[in-house]
Structures are given as structure tokens and as C-alpha cells.
Amino acid sequence: MNDTLRFGLVGAGYFGRHYVRLLQDMPGAALRAIADRSRETIEKRAPELPASIARAAEAEDIFSNPEIDCVVIATPAQSHAGLAVRALEAGKHILVEKPMAMNLQEAEAMRRATEKSGKTLMVGHQYLYNDHIRHLKKKFDEGMLGAVQYVFAEHFSFGPVRPGIGCFAEMAVHELAIIDYLFSPGDIADVTGSIVDFFGTGRDDFASASIRFANGLVAVVAVSWFAPEKVRRMTIAGAQGMAVFDDRREEKLKFFLHPYPVRDAISHAHADGESASRFMEYAEGEIVMPAIDAREPLRNQLKHFISCVRKGAEPISGITHGLRVTRMMEVISRAIA
């Protein structure tokens, strides 16, 4: 394998443009070709690309190029699985954007192709490479919050509305990927929820789901791409305290290290005619905002992908993780439809 991995990018539009930028400034990587069926998109990217980077309309031009080691797929969601399988069959390592597949059947086909090829497949669940989420993972694993009881996740934006996919599949995949990464909650035991389809298109524009996992964790996830403000926030509560990750705030991560009051203390307070509310006051030092040297998550993700390709290791968001998240998505989507 060459010292520098040679990349092809399929899909250079709304999200693919970030890979155009990063792959030209990423140690161990070189962008060699891009493919997009939109001539307008190719022309739009042209000022960002040196003449040495090949342009094509079809993904097959990249898959068949023996000079390409790795392929990033950043096309519309419905095409992800098919493109990934063809690229794996062509002997390429794959980084495919989320959602990796539209259903579990497609995801299983990707698993089989990955195993047969012996190549690396990574799913672009970029929040697993967010340094604040990584810090959360470290603190949870250390037991900082005790046994986590519930997660409440909100993900709202004013567009973009995607054709051929609902907002739950487009947006909630992030929250479910984070939950899987942080807590390894196991199978889903129960789901209730609802969707809003504004014009009967068969595409959900708002979705909410209350999920109980096999390990007892309860998660509520609410998403919409028709909301007046952009919100991406996750609240986590454990026996020893709480945490809030708010990606829209300057202080993105806060810990509230106040344990849930023990039952006897509340009972004694009521018996003495006192209010239990005094137990729910923060003491000095209980609100902690860690100083985190956060780097761009997508850059972290690419760095991890390059490392895994070189080592022959499965990424954190590899096919095994991707299958778990796809399975969650399918179970929940069927329950709330």
C-alpha cells in the first residue's frame, strides 16, 4: 500500500463539498477524482480543484480506476447501499455517508460484500468522532453519572427537506448512533411514537419515538426538518447526575453532578413536613463545563478511517455498528409509522 491513500469522491454536492475540502488537506490522503451526475455541481466545485483531479459523471469511472484505493460516497441516501456494494466488489475501501442503507436487507448485503472483499467499510456517523461525545463516552465508562436511566434527544432544523426519505431516517440516525456508541443498549424491547406527514406524501416531516431498550435504558428522540430554529441537543440522566450535549451552544457539554435524592431522605423530609425541593439544588462545583480541545469531527472521522485502512481494523462506526443502528431504525420506523 502506498504511503498516501488515493481517494475518489462520489457525490460532491451539499455534504460532499466538505470531503472535497478535507481530502485536499489531510495527511495520508490525496483526492484523485470526483464523480457527480450533476454537471452544475462539478462546475461549482471546479474552482476548489486542481486540474490533476479527474472529474466524471458516473461512479463507475472511479470504481474501475486502479489508481483509487478508497471511495467516499456522499450521494442521496437511496443510492448508498448499491454504490457501496459495487465499490467493495471493485476492491475499494469505503466511507459511506449516513444512513448507510434504507433498510436491513440492504445493510445485510453491505455486510456480505464487506466480508467477501476484506476491505474496510466505515459509516459516516460523524458524531462518534466529535470530541465532546468522545469525552462523554470516557466519563460514562468511568461511571461519572452512575447507571444512566434516560436519554432525551432533540434534532430540529429548517430544512433541507430530502426527496425519497423521511426526516426520521435522515436525522434520527445521528441520535441512535450516539446512543449505541455511548451505552451499547442492546435490542429494543418496546417503542411508541408518532409521525406528522404534512401533505400525505408518505414522507414524515416530524417524528417522535419513545424507546425502551433491553438493558432498561429509556430514550426519547424527536426530530423535524420543518422547525423555526436549529436544535441539536441531548440530555442524559443517571443516578449520580446528568449531562447535556448542545451542539448549537458555545459551551457544548455540561455535567450536572447532583445525584438523584435517595428514597429515605425524601421520605424523612415529607414526614417532617419539609419540602423535598431542597434536595434539588446544585451545590458549588456540581455544574462542570470541561475544557475540550475540539477538532472538526469530519476530520477526526477521516483520520480514523485512514488509520483503520492501514491497520486492517474495523472502524468504530464500521459495518457491525452500522448494522445495529440500521436494525434500530427499522424497528422504530415500523412502530411509529
N, C-alpha and C positions, 0 to 999 in steps of 0.2 A: 504494500500500500504506500502511495506517495505521502510525503510529509504533509502536504496540503491536500485536503479533501476537495474534490471538484464538484460543485453543486449546480443543479438545474432547478429552476423555479417554474412550477405550473400554476398559473393564476397570479397576475401582477396588479390586481385591482385594489379594492377597498382595504383588504388586510394584507395582501401580498406585497404591497408597496413597502411595508416595514421590513420584509425579508430582502427586498432589493437594496435597501439602505444597509442593513446589518451585515449581509453576506459580502459586502464590499469593504467591510471594516471589522473583520472577525478573524483573530488569529487561528490558523489551522484550516481556514476555509477560503475558497475562491469561487465566486459566481461566474459560471461559464456560459449559461444560456437561460433564457426565459421563454415561456410559451404562453400565449393567451389568444383566444379566438377573436377577441375584440381588437381590431386594428387601431381604434381610438385609444385603447388602454396602452398598447405597445408604443404608440406615438407619444402618449403622455409621459411614459417612463423614459423615453429616449434621451432627454437632457441629463438624466441621472446615470446613464450607462455609457461606458467607454465603447468604442467601436469593436473592441475584441470580444464583447459579449454577444453571442448569437441570439437572434430573435426568430421565433417561429409561431405559427398559428396553432399547431397541433402538438399535444403532449407526446405523441409517439415519436416525434423528432428528437425529444430529449431521452425517452426511454431507450431508443435504439442507438444512441450515441455512446460509443465505447469510452469516450473521454470523460463521461459523467459518472461519479461514484455515488452521489446522494441526490435525492429529489425531495424538494419541499412542495407539498400540494396544498394550495390555498385557493381552491375553486369553490363554487357553490356546493353546499352540503350534500346534495343528492348525488354528486359525482365522486365524492371522496372514496368510497369503498371500491368502486370499479377501477378508478385510476390507481389506487394503492396496490390492488392485486396485480394489475398489469405491470406496474413498475417493479414489484417484487419478482414477478416472473421474468422480468428483463435483467434481474440481478442487481437492482439498486437498493441502497438503504433508503428508508422512507421516514420523513417527518410530515405527518398529515394533520391538517388543522381540524379543530373540533366542529361539530360532532364527527367522530371518525366514521360513523355509519348511521344509516337511518333506522336500522332495526338489528335485532340479534342475529338474524340469518346472515346479513351482510358482514357483521362483525366476526362471526364464525368462519366465513370464507376468508377474511383477512388473517385470522389466526392460522388457518391451514396454509395459506400462502407464505406467511412469515416463517412457520416451522419448516416448510419444504425448502424455502430459499436459503435459510440460515443467515439471513440478513437482519439488520436492526430495524425495528419499527417503533417510532415514537408518536404519541398523540399530543397535539398542541394544547394541552391543558396548562396554560402558562401560569396560572395562579399557584401551581405546585412549585414554581420556581421564583415566586415572589418572596423577597427576603423577610417580609413581615409574616407571611404564612409559614415560612420555614422556622421563624422564631417561635410562633405559636406551637408548631409541632414539637420543637425541642422542649418547651415549657410544659406542654401536656404530658409528654413522655416522662418528664421528671416528676409529674404528679402535682404541679403547682395549684391546679384548680380542683384536685380530688376527682371523684367519679363524676364525669360530665353527664348531666341529666337531659338538657335540651339545647337545641340549636335553632335560632330564628334567622332566616336569610332573606334579604330583600334585594332585588335586582330590577331596577326600573330605568327606562330611558325614553327619549322622544325619538324613536326610530333608531336605525333603519328597519323598515318592515321588509322581511325577506320573502321572495316568492318561493312557493313549494315547501315551506317549512313553517311550523308554528313557533311562537315565542318560547314555549317551554323547552322544546328540543334545541332551539338556538341559544337560549340564555341560561336555563337552569342546569345545563351540563356543567357549567363552571362550579356552581354551588355543590352539586353532587360529587364532582371530582375532588373538591376540597374536603368534603365530609368523609369520603372514602380514604383520602390521604391522611387526615388527622386522626380518625377514630377507628378505621377498619371495622365498621359496624356489623358486617355480616349480611345475611339475607334480610329482605323486607318482610315483616310479619303482618303489617296492616297499612292500608292507605285510604284516606278520604280526601276529597278536594273537589274543585270545580274549575271550569274554564269559561271565558267570555269570547265569543266569536261575533264580532260586530255586525257582519253582513252575511252570515251563513255561508262563508267560503270554505268551511272545513278546516280553517286555519285559526288556531287560538291566538288571541291578541292579549289576553290576560290569563294567567293560570296560577292556582294556589294548590298546594298539596301538604297534608299533614301525614307524616310518615313515622311509623314505629318499626324500629329495626329489631332483629333477633336478640341483640345484646341489651335491649331495653331503652336505647337512645331514642328520643323523640326529636324529629326535625320538621320544622315548618318552612316551606320555601314558597315565596311569592314573586312572580316575575311579570313584566309587561313591557312592551315596546311602544305603548301609547300612554305616556305619563309626562306630566309637565316638568318634572325635574329628574336629573340623573341621580340614581341612588344605587350604591353597591355596598351593602353593609351586612355584617354577620355578627350576631350576638350569641355568645356561648355561656352557659351557666353550669357550674359544678358545685359540689358540696362545700368546697373551700373558697369559692369566689367565682368571678365572672370575667369575661374578656369581650372586647368589641373591636372588630376589624372594620374600619370605614375607609374604603379606598378613595373616597371623594374629599377627605379632610387632610389637612397638612399633617396632623398627628394621627396617623393611620391606625395605630394599635394602642389600646389601653387595657390594663388589667385592674380589676376592682377586687382586691384581696380581702374581702369581707366574707367569712364563712356563713353558711346558712345557719340561723339560730337553732340550737339543739332543742329537742322537744320538751325536755324537763324545764329549761329556762323559760320557755313561753308559758308552759302550764303554771309555773310558780308565779309568773308575773300576773296572769289572769286571776289566780287565787288570791293574790294580794291586792286586787283591784287596780293594777297598773296596766298601762298600755304596752303591748309588745313592740310598738313602733320604735322604742328607744334602742332596740337591738338592731334596727336597720339604719344606723347612722355610721358613716365612714369615720374611722379614726385616722389620725395623722399617719401618713405613709402607706395607707391602704390603696390609694389610687396611684398606679405606677404606669409611666409612659416611657418604655425603653427607648434608648437611643440606638437606632439601627442604621447602619451604613447601607442603604438600599440601592441596588443597581437595577437596571432595566430588566424586568422579568424575562422578556423575549430574548435578550442577550444571554441571560443565565441559562435559559432553555436550550439555545443553540450550543452553548459551551458544553452542557451536559450531553447533548446529542452527539457532538463530535467526540467527546471522551468515550461514550458507550460504543460508538462505531469502532474506534481504535482498539478498545479492550474486548469487544465481542460480548458486552454486558447488556442486560435488559434495562432500559431506562426506567426511572421512577414512574413515568407515565407511558410505560410500554404496553404491549398487547394484553398482558394479564390484567393490568389496571383498566385499560380501555374496555375490555370485555365486562368487567364488574360494573363499570359506570353505564355502559350500554344496557346491561341487564336491568339495572336500577331504573333507567329512563323508560325502558319498555314496560316494566311492571307498573310504574307510576302513571305513565301516559294512558295505559289501558284502563286504569282505575278511575281516572278523573275525566275521561273523555265524555 
